């Protein structure tokens, strides 16, 4: 499956991980931009690449959060859940996060 947009909110994942999973004009919105992602952004702009990495510095504002809530409500934004753990297994959830093997959100339920 190829994606139009990917919201990237982790560190240490290179552009090469995302690029093959994007459609021809796909974009990665990077919520944790690093020097490397800023470089990739610049290279993609200068070379007129159709696939783009867009660094985004977040400043929490009520209207932005409301916009995201509306996207979720309208079914236009979906949260990918990797796995769920009971509170008694929170250590296992933490291990999965720290190992870097999560492919979505990790939920710990009480």
N, CA, C and O atoms as a MOPAC input file, in Angstrom:
PM7 MOZYME 1SCF
protein

 N      0.84400 1    -1.17100 1     0.00000 1
 C      0.00000 1     0.00000 1     0.00000 1
 C      0.89400 1     1.24000 1     0.00000 1
 O      1.86100 1     1.31500 1     0.75800 1
 N      0.57100 1     2.19700 1    -0.84200 1
 C      1.30600 1     3.45600 1    -0.93400 1
 C      0.46700 1     4.55100 1    -0.27500 1
 O     -0.76000 1     4.54900 1    -0.37000 1
 N      1.14000 1     5.48100 1     0.39200 1
 C      0.46100 1     6.50800 1     1.16700 1
 C      0.62500 1     7.89100 1     0.55300 1
 O      1.66200 1     8.20700 1    -0.03200 1
 N     -0.41900 1     8.71400 1     0.69400 1
 C     -0.36300 1    10.11500 1     0.26100 1
 C      0.41300 1    10.94700 1     1.27200 1
 O      1.23200 1    11.78900 1     0.90600 1
 N      0.13900 1    10.69600 1     2.55900 1
 C      0.77600 1    11.44400 1     3.63800 1
 C      1.13900 1    10.49200 1     4.77200 1
 O      0.42100 1     9.53500 1     5.06000 1
 N      2.26400 1    10.77900 1     5.40300 1
 C      2.67000 1    10.07300 1     6.61000 1
 C      3.02500 1    11.13600 1     7.64000 1
 O      3.81800 1    12.03400 1     7.36000 1
 N      2.44600 1    11.03800 1     8.81800 1
 C      2.80600 1    11.92300 1     9.92100 1
 C      3.90000 1    11.19700 1    10.70100 1
 O      3.66200 1    10.14600 1    11.29600 1
 N      5.08300 1    11.76400 1    10.68900 1
 C      6.25600 1    11.14500 1    11.30900 1
 C      6.53800 1    11.83600 1    12.64100 1
 O      6.85600 1    13.02500 1    12.67500 1
 N      6.42000 1    11.08400 1    13.73900 1
 C      6.58400 1    11.70200 1    15.06200 1
 C      7.56900 1    10.94000 1    15.94300 1
 O      7.42300 1    10.91900 1    17.16500 1
 N      8.55500 1    10.32500 1    15.33700 1
 C      9.59600 1     9.62600 1    16.08700 1
 C     10.95200 1    10.13900 1    15.60800 1
 O     11.03800 1    10.83400 1    14.59500 1
 N     11.98300 1     9.80100 1    16.32200 1
 C     13.31700 1    10.22100 1    15.90600 1
 C     14.11400 1     9.02100 1    15.41900 1
 O     13.82700 1     7.87900 1    15.77700 1
 N     15.11400 1     9.29500 1    14.60200 1
 C     16.03100 1     8.25000 1    14.17500 1
 C     15.55800 1     7.36900 1    13.03700 1
 O     16.17400 1     6.33600 1    12.77200 1
 N     14.48200 1     7.74100 1    12.35400 1
 C     14.00100 1     6.94200 1    11.22200 1
 C     14.34100 1     7.70800 1     9.94000 1
 O     13.85000 1     8.81900 1     9.74000 1
 N     15.16400 1     7.13700 1     9.08300 1
 C     15.62600 1     7.86200 1     7.89800 1
 C     14.57200 1     7.95700 1     6.79600 1
 O     13.61700 1     7.18100 1     6.75900 1
 N     14.76600 1     8.91400 1     5.91000 1
 C     13.89200 1     9.13500 1     4.76000 1
 C     13.75000 1     7.86000 1     3.94000 1
 O     12.67400 1     7.58600 1     3.41000 1
 N     14.81500 1     7.08200 1     3.82900 1
 C     14.79900 1     5.86300 1     3.01700 1
 C     13.75800 1     4.85000 1     3.51000 1
 O     13.34500 1     3.97700 1     2.74700 1
 N     13.33800 1     4.95300 1     4.74900 1
 C     12.28700 1     4.07800 1     5.27700 1
 C     10.93600 1     4.47200 1     4.70600 1
 O     10.10000 1     3.61200 1     4.42900 1
 N     10.72200 1     5.76000 1     4.53000 1
 C      9.42200 1     6.26900 1     4.08700 1
 C      9.25300 1     6.27300 1     2.56800 1
 O      8.18500 1     5.93800 1     2.05700 1
 N     10.30600 1     6.65300 1     1.85300 1
 C     10.19000 1     6.89600 1     0.41100 1
 C      9.54400 1     5.76100 1    -0.37900 1
 O      8.68200 1     6.04100 1    -1.21200 1
 N      9.91300 1     4.48700 1    -0.16600 1
 C      9.28500 1     3.42400 1    -0.96400 1
 C      7.80900 1     3.19300 1    -0.63200 1
 O      7.09900 1     2.52700 1    -1.38600 1
 N      7.35200 1     3.73700 1     0.48600 1
 C      5.96000 1     3.54400 1     0.90200 1
 C      5.04900 1     4.69900 1     0.52900 1
 O      3.86200 1     4.68200 1     0.85600 1
 N      5.59000 1     5.70700 1    -0.15300 1
 C      4.79900 1     6.86000 1    -0.57400 1
 C      4.35700 1     6.69500 1    -2.01800 1
 O      5.05400 1     6.08400 1    -2.82800 1
 N      3.17600 1     7.25400 1    -2.33300 1
 C      2.77900 1     7.27500 1    -3.73600 1
 C      3.65800 1     8.29300 1    -4.46800 1
 O      4.53800 1     8.89300 1    -3.85100 1
 N      3.44100 1     8.49200 1    -5.74200 1
 C      4.32700 1     9.32600 1    -6.56000 1
 C      4.45400 1    10.76200 1    -6.05600 1
 O      5.48800 1    11.39400 1    -6.27200 1
 N      3.42900 1    11.28800 1    -5.39300 1
 C      3.47800 1    12.65700 1    -4.88200 1
 C      3.30700 1    12.69900 1    -3.36400 1
 O      2.84800 1    13.69900 1    -2.81300 1
 N      3.67700 1    11.61400 1    -2.69500 1
 C      3.48500 1    11.50400 1    -1.25200 1
 C      4.36000 1    12.45100 1    -0.45100 1
 O      5.42000 1    12.88100 1    -0.90400 1
 N      3.89600 1    12.76400 1     0.73700 1
 C      4.61400 1    13.67300 1     1.62500 1
 C      4.72600 1    13.06300 1     3.01700 1
 O      3.79700 1    12.42000 1     3.50700 1
 N      5.87400 1    13.27500 1     3.64100 1
 C      6.08800 1    12.90600 1     5.03200 1
 C      6.11400 1    14.20600 1     5.82100 1
 O      6.95200 1    15.07100 1     5.56800 1
 N      5.20400 1    14.34500 1     6.77000 1
 C      5.17200 1    15.51100 1     7.64100 1
 C      5.95600 1    15.12200 1     8.89900 1
 O      5.51000 1    14.28600 1     9.68400 1
 N      7.12500 1    15.73800 1     9.07800 1
 C      8.03000 1    15.37500 1    10.17200 1
 C      7.79100 1    16.29400 1    11.36400 1
 O      8.11000 1    17.48200 1    11.31500 1
 N      7.22700 1    15.73500 1    12.43700 1
 C      6.93600 1    16.51000 1    13.64300 1
 C      8.13200 1    16.60500 1    14.58100 1
 O      8.08800 1    17.33400 1    15.57200 1
 N      9.19200 1    15.87600 1    14.27700 1
 C     10.41300 1    15.91200 1    15.09100 1
 C     11.61700 1    16.14500 1    14.18300 1
 O     12.52300 1    15.31300 1    14.14000 1
 N     11.64100 1    17.26200 1    13.45500 1
 C     12.71200 1    17.45200 1    12.47400 1
 C     14.09800 1    17.54400 1    13.11800 1
 O     14.28400 1    18.16000 1    14.16700 1
 N     15.04700 1    16.91600 1    12.45300 1
 C     16.44300 1    16.93100 1    12.87200 1
 C     17.26000 1    17.61500 1    11.77800 1
 O     16.71700 1    18.01200 1    10.74700 1
 N     18.55000 1    17.74900 1    12.00400 1
 C     19.42000 1    18.32500 1    10.97200 1
 C     19.35500 1    17.48900 1     9.69400 1
 O     19.34800 1    18.03100 1     8.58900 1
 N     19.30900 1    16.17700 1     9.85500 1
 C     19.23100 1    15.27600 1     8.70700 1
 C     17.94300 1    15.48000 1     7.91300 1
 O     17.96500 1    15.51800 1     6.68300 1
 N     16.82200 1    15.61100 1     8.62200 1
 C     15.55100 1    15.79300 1     7.90800 1
 C     15.49700 1    17.17300 1     7.25200 1
 O     14.88100 1    17.32500 1     6.19700 1
 N     16.13000 1    18.17700 1     7.85500 1
 C     16.17500 1    19.49900 1     7.22200 1
 C     16.99600 1    19.43100 1     5.93100 1
 O     16.65800 1    20.07600 1     4.93900 1
 N     18.06300 1    18.65500 1     5.95300 1
 C     18.87900 1    18.45700 1     4.75000 1
 C     18.06000 1    17.75700 1     3.66600 1
 O     18.07100 1    18.17300 1     2.50700 1
 N     17.35600 1    16.70200 1     4.04100 1
 C     16.51600 1    15.97900 1     3.07600 1
 C     15.45600 1    16.90900 1     2.49900 1
 O     15.20400 1    16.89200 1     1.29400 1
 N     14.83900 1    17.71400 1     3.34500 1
 C     13.84200 1    18.69100 1     2.89900 1
 C     14.45000 1    19.60200 1     1.82900 1
 O     13.84800 1    19.81300 1     0.77600 1
 N     15.63600 1    20.13800 1     2.09800 1
 C     16.28400 1    21.06100 1     1.16100 1
 C     16.62000 1    20.37500 1    -0.15800 1
 O     16.38700 1    20.93400 1    -1.23000 1
 N     17.16700 1    19.16700 1    -0.07900 1
 C     17.53300 1    18.42700 1    -1.29700 1
 C     16.29400 1    18.13800 1    -2.13900 1
 O     16.32300 1    18.29600 1    -3.35900 1
 N     15.20600 1    17.71700 1    -1.49500 1
 C     13.97000 1    17.41500 1    -2.23400 1
 C     13.40700 1    18.66900 1    -2.90300 1
 O     12.87600 1    18.59500 1    -4.01100 1
 N     13.52100 1    19.81300 1    -2.23600 1
 C     13.04300 1    21.08200 1    -2.82600 1
 C     13.90200 1    21.48500 1    -4.02600 1
 O     13.37600 1    21.82200 1    -5.08700 1
 N     15.21700 1    21.44800 1    -3.85300 1
 C     16.14200 1    21.88900 1    -4.89800 1
 C     16.05500 1    20.99600 1    -6.13400 1
 O     16.21300 1    21.47300 1    -7.25800 1
 N     15.80300 1    19.69800 1    -5.92700 1
 C     15.74800 1    18.76300 1    -7.05500 1
 C     14.33400 1    18.60700 1    -7.61900 1
 O     14.10300 1    17.79400 1    -8.51400 1
 N     13.39700 1    19.38900 1    -7.09200 1
 C     11.99600 1    19.35800 1    -7.54700 1
 C     11.37300 1    17.97200 1    -7.45300 1
 O     10.55100 1    17.59000 1    -8.28600 1
 N     11.76800 1    17.23400 1    -6.44200 1
 C     11.21800 1    15.89800 1    -6.22400 1
 C      9.71100 1    15.99700 1    -5.93900 1
 O      9.26500 1    16.90100 1    -5.23300 1
 N      8.95000 1    15.07300 1    -6.48800 1
 C      7.50600 1    15.05500 1    -6.21900 1
 C      7.21000 1    14.48600 1    -4.83500 1
 O      6.21100 1    14.84600 1    -4.21200 1
 N      8.08100 1    13.59500 1    -4.35300 1
 C      7.95500 1    13.09200 1    -2.98600 1
 C      8.67200 1    14.08500 1    -2.07700 1
 O      9.80700 1    14.47600 1    -2.34900 1
 N      8.01300 1    14.48400 1    -1.01000 1
 C      8.55700 1    15.54400 1    -0.16300 1
 C      8.60900 1    15.14500 1     1.29700 1
 O      7.77500 1    14.37500 1     1.77400 1
 N      9.59700 1    15.67800 1     2.00400 1
 C      9.64900 1    15.62000 1     3.45500 1
 C      9.40600 1    17.05200 1     3.92400 1
 O     10.10600 1    17.97600 1     3.50900 1
 N      8.41600 1    17.22900 1     4.78400 1
 C      8.04300 1    18.55900 1     5.24200 1
 C      8.29000 1    18.65600 1     6.74800 1
 O      7.52900 1    18.09400 1     7.53600 1
 N      9.36200 1    19.37200 1     7.15800 1
 C      9.58200 1    19.54300 1     8.59600 1
 C      8.51600 1    20.46500 1     9.18000 1
 O      8.13800 1    21.45800 1     8.55900 1
 N      8.04200 1    20.13600 1    10.35800 1
 C      6.97600 1    20.91800 1    10.97700 1
 C      7.30100 1    21.11900 1    12.44900 1
 O      7.42100 1    20.15700 1    13.20700 1
 N      7.43800 1    22.35700 1    12.83800 1
 C      7.69100 1    22.68100 1    14.23400 1
 C      6.33800 1    22.97300 1    14.87500 1
 O      5.63100 1    23.89100 1    14.46000 1
 N      5.99100 1    22.19500 1    15.87500 1
 C      4.67500 1    22.33900 1    16.50700 1
 C      4.66200 1    23.43900 1    17.55300 1
 O      5.56300 1    23.55200 1    18.38400 1
 N      3.62900 1    24.23300 1    17.48800 1
 C      3.30500 1    25.19900 1    18.52500 1
 C      1.84200 1    24.93700 1    18.85700 1
 O      0.95800 1    25.29500 1    18.07800 1
 N      1.57900 1    24.32300 1    19.99400 1
 C      0.20000 1    23.94100 1    20.30900 1
 C     -0.73500 1    25.14900 1    20.36600 1
 O     -0.50900 1    26.10300 1    21.11000 1
 N     -1.76900 1    25.07700 1    19.57300 1
 C     -2.81500 1    26.09900 1    19.55900 1
 C     -4.14800 1    25.37900 1    19.50700 1
 O     -4.28000 1    24.32800 1    18.88000 1
 N     -5.12300 1    25.95100 1    20.16800 1
 C     -6.44700 1    25.33800 1    20.22100 1
 C     -7.03600 1    25.07300 1    18.85100 1
 O     -7.61000 1    24.00800 1    18.62500 1
 N     -6.90500 1    26.02800 1    17.92200 1
 C     -7.51500 1    25.83500 1    16.59400 1
 C     -6.83500 1    24.71700 1    15.81800 1
 O     -7.48200 1    24.04300 1    15.01700 1
 N     -5.53100 1    24.50800 1    16.04300 1
 C     -4.83600 1    23.40300 1    15.37100 1
 C     -5.31900 1    22.05700 1    15.90100 1
 O     -5.54400 1    21.12000 1    15.13400 1
 N     -5.47500 1    21.97200 1    17.21900 1
 C     -5.97600 1    20.72900 1    17.80700 1
 C     -7.41300 1    20.45700 1    17.36700 1
 O     -7.78500 1    19.31300 1    17.10600 1
 N     -8.20600 1    21.50600 1    17.28800 1
 C     -9.59100 1    21.36000 1    16.82100 1
 C     -9.61400 1    20.85500 1    15.37500 1
 O    -10.44300 1    20.01800 1    15.01600 1
 N     -8.70300 1    21.36700 1    14.55500 1
 C     -8.60700 1    20.93100 1    13.16500 1
 C     -8.30700 1    19.42500 1    13.09900 1
 O     -8.93100 1    18.70000 1    12.32400 1
 N     -7.34800 1    18.96100 1    13.91600 1
 C     -7.01200 1    17.53800 1    13.93800 1
 C     -8.18300 1    16.69400 1    14.42700 1
 O     -8.45400 1    15.62800 1    13.87400 1
 N     -8.87400 1    17.16400 1    15.45600 1
 C    -10.04300 1    16.43700 1    15.97000 1
 C    -11.08700 1    16.30200 1    14.87600 1
 O    -11.69600 1    15.24200 1    14.73500 1
 N    -11.30400 1    17.34900 1    14.10200 1
 C    -12.28300 1    17.29600 1    13.00600 1
 C    -11.85200 1    16.31800 1    11.91800 1
 O    -12.69100 1    15.62100 1    11.34700 1
 N    -10.56000 1    16.25800 1    11.62800 1
 C    -10.07500 1    15.28300 1    10.64200 1
 C    -10.35100 1    13.86100 1    11.10900 1
 O    -10.76900 1    13.01400 1    10.31900 1
 N    -10.11700 1    13.59900 1    12.39300 1
 C    -10.39900 1    12.26900 1    12.94800 1
 C    -11.89100 1    11.98900 1    12.88200 1
 O    -12.30300 1    10.91300 1    12.44900 1
 N    -12.69900 1    12.94600 1    13.30600 1
 C    -14.15200 1    12.78400 1    13.31100 1
 C    -14.68400 1    12.50400 1    11.90200 1
 O    -15.60500 1    11.70600 1    11.73000 1
 N    -14.09500 1    13.16900 1    10.89200 1
 C    -14.54000 1    12.99600 1     9.50400 1
 C    -13.94600 1    11.75800 1     8.83500 1
 O    -14.23200 1    11.48100 1     7.67000 1
 N    -13.12600 1    11.01800 1     9.56600 1
 C    -12.52400 1     9.80300 1     9.01400 1
 C    -11.38100 1    10.07500 1     8.05500 1
 O    -11.00400 1     9.18200 1     7.29700 1
 N    -10.81100 1    11.28100 1     8.05900 1
 C     -9.72300 1    11.63300 1     7.15300 1
 C     -8.34700 1    11.42500 1     7.77200 1
 O     -7.33600 1    11.46100 1     7.07100 1
 N     -8.30800 1    11.21000 1     9.07400 1
 C     -7.06000 1    10.96300 1     9.78200 1
 C     -7.27400 1     9.76200 1    10.68300 1
 O     -8.22700 1     9.71100 1    11.46100 1
 N     -6.38200 1     8.80400 1    10.56900 1
 C     -6.53900 1     7.56200 1    11.31900 1
 C     -5.27200 1     7.28900 1    12.12600 1
 O     -4.16100 1     7.40100 1    11.60600 1
 N     -5.44100 1     6.93700 1    13.37400 1
 C     -4.32000 1     6.56400 1    14.22400 1
 C     -4.06200 1     5.07000 1    14.06700 1
 O     -4.97700 1     4.25700 1    14.19600 1
 N     -2.83000 1     4.72300 1    13.79100 1
 C     -2.45400 1     3.32000 1    13.65200 1
 C     -2.03700 1     2.80300 1    15.02900 1
 O     -1.11800 1     3.33400 1    15.65200 1
 N     -2.72300 1     1.76200 1    15.49000 1
 C     -2.41500 1     1.16300 1    16.78100 1
 C     -1.61300 1    -0.10500 1    16.54000 1
 O     -2.07700 1    -1.03600 1    15.88200 1
 N     -0.41500 1    -0.12600 1    17.07900 1
 C      0.45700 1    -1.29400 1    16.95300 1
 C     -0.02000 1    -2.41300 1    17.86200 1
 O     -0.22200 1    -3.54100 1    17.41400 1
 N     -0.20100 1    -2.09600 1    19.15000 1
 C     -0.59500 1    -3.12700 1    20.09900 1
 C     -1.13800 1    -2.49900 1    21.37400 1
 O     -0.94700 1    -1.31100 1    21.63900 1
 N     -1.82100 1    -3.33300 1    22.15600 1
 C     -2.38600 1    -2.91200 1    23.43400 1
 C     -1.83800 1    -3.81400 1    24.53200 1
 O     -1.68500 1    -5.02000 1    24.34300 1
 N     -1.54900 1    -3.21900 1    25.67000 1
 C     -1.05000 1    -3.95100 1    26.82200 1
 C     -1.89600 1    -3.59300 1    28.03400 1
 O     -2.39100 1    -2.47100 1    28.14800 1
 N     -2.05900 1    -4.54800 1    28.93500 1
 C     -2.70800 1    -4.23600 1    30.20300 1
 C     -1.68800 1    -3.48700 1    31.05900 1
 O     -0.48500 1    -3.54500 1    30.80400 1
 N     -2.18100 1    -2.78800 1    32.07100 1
 C     -1.29800 1    -2.01600 1    32.93900 1
 C     -0.24100 1    -2.90800 1    33.58500 1
 O      0.89200 1    -2.47900 1    33.80200 1
 N     -0.61200 1    -4.14500 1    33.88800 1
 C      0.35000 1    -5.06400 1    34.51300 1
 C      1.48300 1    -5.44500 1    33.55300 1
 O      2.52100 1    -5.93900 1    33.99200 1
 N      1.29400 1    -5.22200 1    32.25500 1
 C      2.31300 1    -5.53100 1    31.24100 1
 C      2.95200 1    -4.24700 1    30.67800 1
 O      3.51700 1    -4.26200 1    29.58400 1
 N      2.85900 1    -3.14800 1    31.42700 1
 C      3.40000 1    -1.86200 1    30.96600 1
 C      4.89400 1    -1.94700 1    30.66300 1
 O      5.38200 1    -1.26800 1    29.75900 1
 N      5.61600 1    -2.77000 1    31.40700 1
 C      7.05400 1    -2.93000 1    31.15900 1
 C      7.29700 1    -3.52000 1    29.77000 1
 O      8.24700 1    -3.13100 1    29.09000 1
 N      6.44500 1    -4.45800 1    29.34600 1
 C      6.57000 1    -5.03600 1    28.00100 1
 C      6.29100 1    -3.98000 1    26.93300 1
 O      6.95500 1    -3.94100 1    25.89800 1
 N      5.30800 1    -3.12900 1    27.19300 1
 C      4.99100 1    -2.04900 1    26.26000 1
 C      6.18600 1    -1.10700 1    26.12700 1
 O      6.56400 1    -0.72200 1    25.02000 1
 N      6.77000 1    -0.74300 1    27.25300 1
 C      7.93200 1     0.15100 1    27.24700 1
 C      9.08900 1    -0.48400 1    26.48100 1
 O      9.77200 1     0.19900 1    25.71700 1
 N      9.31200 1    -1.76800 1    26.67500 1
 C     10.38900 1    -2.46700 1    25.95700 1
 C     10.17000 1    -2.41000 1    24.45300 1
 O     11.11100 1    -2.19700 1    23.68900 1
 N      8.93900 1    -2.59900 1    24.03600 1
 C      8.64100 1    -2.56200 1    22.59800 1
 C      8.92500 1    -1.18000 1    22.02500 1
 O      9.47500 1    -1.05400 1    20.93000 1
 N      8.55000 1    -0.15100 1    22.76600 1
 C      8.81000 1     1.22000 1    22.31500 1
 C     10.31800 1     1.45800 1    22.22000 1
 O     10.80300 1     1.96600 1    21.20900 1
 N     11.04600 1     1.10000 1    23.25000 1
 C     12.48000 1     1.37500 1    23.31200 1
 C     13.27300 1     0.54600 1    22.30100 1
 O     14.33400 1     0.97500 1    21.84800 1
 N     12.77500 1    -0.62500 1    21.94800 1
 C     13.44500 1    -1.45800 1    20.94500 1
 C     13.25500 1    -0.91300 1    19.53500 1
 O     13.95800 1    -1.32300 1    18.61100 1
 N     12.30800 1     0.01100 1    19.36300 1
 C     12.06900 1     0.60800 1    18.05400 1
 C     11.29100 1    -0.27400 1    17.10300 1
 O     11.34900 1    -0.07400 1    15.89000 1
 N     10.55500 1    -1.25800 1    17.63500 1
 C      9.82100 1    -2.18600 1    16.77700 1
 C      8.35000 1    -1.83200 1    16.61600 1
 O      7.62300 1    -2.53400 1    15.91200 1
 N      7.90300 1    -0.77000 1    17.24600 1
 C      6.49100 1    -0.38500 1    17.14300 1
 C      6.22900 1     0.21300 1    15.76300 1
 O      7.02500 1     1.00500 1    15.25800 1
 N      5.11400 1    -0.17100 1    15.16500 1
 C      4.72500 1     0.37300 1    13.85800 1
 C      3.46900 1     1.22200 1    13.98000 1
 O      2.78700 1     1.47700 1    12.98800 1
 N      3.17100 1     1.65100 1    15.17000 1
 C      2.01800 1     2.50200 1    15.45900 1
 C      2.04500 1     2.83400 1    16.93400 1
 O      3.06100 1     2.65400 1    17.60500 1
 N      0.94600 1     3.31000 1    17.42300 1
 C      0.84300 1     3.68100 1    18.83700 1
 C      0.76600 1     2.43200 1    19.71600 1
 O      0.17700 1     1.42100 1    19.33500 1
 N      1.36500 1     2.52600 1    20.87800 1
 C      1.30200 1     1.47100 1    21.88900 1
 C      0.32200 1     1.96200 1    22.94700 1
 O      0.49800 1     3.04700 1    23.50000 1
 N     -0.69200 1     1.18400 1    23.22500 1
 C     -1.72300 1     1.55600 1    24.19500 1
 C     -1.53200 1     0.72700 1    25.46200 1
 O     -1.41700 1    -0.49700 1    25.41000 1
 N     -1.50000 1     1.42500 1    26.60800 1
 C     -1.46700 1     0.74300 1    27.90400 1
 C     -2.80200 1     1.04800 1    28.57300 1
 O     -3.12000 1     2.20000 1    28.86600 1
 N     -3.57500 1    -0.00900 1    28.80800 1
 C     -4.91300 1     0.16000 1    29.38400 1
 C     -4.88400 1    -0.15100 1    30.87000 1
 O     -4.19600 1    -1.06900 1    31.31800 1
 N     -5.63200 1     0.61900 1    31.61500 1
 C     -5.70700 1     0.41800 1    33.06000 1
 C     -6.81200 1    -0.57200 1    33.35400 1
 O     -7.05800 1    -0.89600 1    34.51500 1

